[in-house]
Amino acid sequence: MSQMRRLMGIDHGEVRIGVALSDPLGMFASPHTIITHSTREEDFAALARIAHSEGVVKIVIGLPTDSEGRIGHQAARVVEWARAFAEVVGVPIVFWDESYSSAGAAEVLQSTGKRRRRGEPLDDVAAAAILQEYLDAGGSEREPGRPLEDLEDLS
């Protein structure tokens, strides 16, 4: 791959937003930061600053689907949030099933060799797990996720 393809992963929660970034070649995801929810505008501004300063070409947001991959109430809220964010950030957004992000977060922590204190938030690590699963599915070269535009009929 000759193009630089830095991607951003987001784990959107009720209280915090976990953020991860890929390396410039779009192969490996790493935890970046945790944003504690403030106002929607401030959250979007902080995320957009990261995306633009890091040269992000695509944003992967974890989608909390049910056990059969369907979109329930919580997932619909994340999609609605992503629609509003897309208007601010100007970067393509896709969704990735976050069902296994907790297990993936443990793997990410182990691979980085970093330890977290008991009770310390892992939202950034969960974002890295979501992003890494997406990248492992070929997400830096083709589209294995669900583009935001494909979910426009939710309301």
C-alpha positions in Angstrom: 0.0 0.0 0.0 1.6 3.3 -1.0 -1.0 5.7 0.4 -1.0 6.9 3.9 -4.3 5.8 5.4 -4.6 6.8 9.1 -8.0 5.8 10.5 -9.7 6.8 13.7 -11.7 4.4 15.9 -14.4 5.6 18.2 -16.1 3.8 21.1 -19.1 6.0 21.9 -20.4 5.6 25.4 -22.9 7.4 27.6 -20.2 9.1 29.7 -17.0 8.9 27.6 -15.8 8.6 24.0 -12.8 6.4 23.5 -10.5 7.3 20.6 -7.9 5.2 18.8 -5.8 5.9 15.8 -4.2 3.6 13.3 -0.6 3.9 12.2 -0.1 5.9 8.9 -0.2 2.7 6.8 -3.6 1.7 8.3 -2.3 -1.6 9.7 -2.3 -1.3 13.5 -4.6 0.5 16.0 -3.5 2.1 19.2 -5.4 3.8 22.0 -5.2 7.6 21.7 -7.4 9.4 24.3 -10.6 9.4 26.2 -13.0 12.4 25.9 -15.4 12.9 28.8 -18.8 14.0 27.3 -19.3 17.7 27.6 -21.7 19.3 25.1 -22.2 17.7 21.7 -20.5 20.7 20.1 -17.4 20.5 22.3 -17.2 16.7 21.8 -17.4 17.1 18.1 -14.8 19.9 18.1 -12.4 17.8 20.1 -12.8 14.8 17.8 -12.6 16.9 14.7 -9.3 18.5 16.0 -7.8 15.0 16.4 -9.0 13.8 13.0 -7.7 16.8 11.2 -4.4 17.1 13.0 -3.7 13.4 12.5 -4.7 13.3 8.8 -7.5 10.9 9.4 -9.1 9.7 6.1 -11.9 7.5 7.7 -13.6 7.2 11.0 -14.8 3.8 12.3 -17.4 3.9 15.0 -18.4 0.9 17.1 -22.0 0.0 16.6 -23.7 -1.8 19.5 -25.9 -4.3 17.6 -27.9 -7.0 19.3 -27.0 -10.7 19.2 -28.3 -11.1 15.7 -26.6 -8.0 14.3 -29.8 -5.9 14.4 -29.9 -2.2 15.3 -31.7 -1.5 18.5 -32.4 1.6 20.5 -28.8 2.2 21.6 -27.3 1.6 18.2 -29.9 4.0 16.7 -28.7 6.6 19.1 -25.1 6.1 18.0 -26.1 6.3 14.3 -28.0 9.6 15.1 -24.9 11.0 16.9 -22.7 9.9 14.0 -24.9 11.7 11.5 -24.5 15.0 13.4 -20.8 14.4 13.8 -20.4 13.7 10.0 -21.6 17.2 9.3 -18.9 18.7 11.5 -15.9 16.5 10.7 -16.2 16.1 6.9 -14.5 12.6 7.0 -16.2 9.4 5.8 -17.8 7.4 8.7 -18.3 3.7 8.8 -19.7 1.4 11.5 -18.2 -1.8 12.9 -20.0 -4.2 15.2 -18.5 -3.7 18.7 -19.9 -6.9 20.1 -16.5 -8.3 20.9 -14.6 -5.1 21.7 -14.3 -6.0 25.4 -12.4 -9.2 24.6 -10.4 -7.2 22.0 -9.6 -4.5 24.5 -7.9 -7.1 26.7 -5.8 -8.2 23.7 -4.9 -4.6 22.9 -3.7 -3.9 26.4 -1.7 -7.1 26.4 -0.1 -6.3 23.1 0.9 -2.8 24.2 2.3 -4.1 27.5 0.6 -1.3 29.3 -1.3 -1.8 32.6 -4.3 0.1 33.8 -5.3 0.5 37.4 -8.5 -1.3 38.5 -11.5 0.9 37.6 -9.5 3.0 35.2 -11.6 3.7 32.0 -10.7 1.5 29.0 -12.8 3.4 26.4 -9.7 4.3 24.3 -8.6 0.6 24.4 -12.1 -0.5 23.3 -11.8 2.0 20.5 -8.5 0.5 19.5 -10.0 -3.0 19.6 -12.9 -1.9 17.3 -10.5 -0.3 14.9 -8.1 -3.2 14.9 -10.9 -5.7 14.1 -11.9 -3.4 11.2 -8.4 -3.2 9.9 -7.9 -7.0 10.2 -11.0 -7.4 8.1 -9.3 -5.4 5.3 -10.6 -2.0 6.3 -7.6 0.0 5.1 -8.0 -1.2 1.5 -11.7 -2.1 1.0 -14.9 -1.5 2.9 -15.9 -4.3 5.2 -18.0 -2.0 7.5 -21.4 -0.4 7.2 -21.1 3.1 5.8 -23.2 5.8 7.5 -25.1 6.4 4.2 -26.4 2.8 4.4 -28.1 3.5 7.6 -30.0 6.6 6.6 -33.4 5.0 6.9 -33.2 4.8 10.7 -35.3 7.5 12.5 
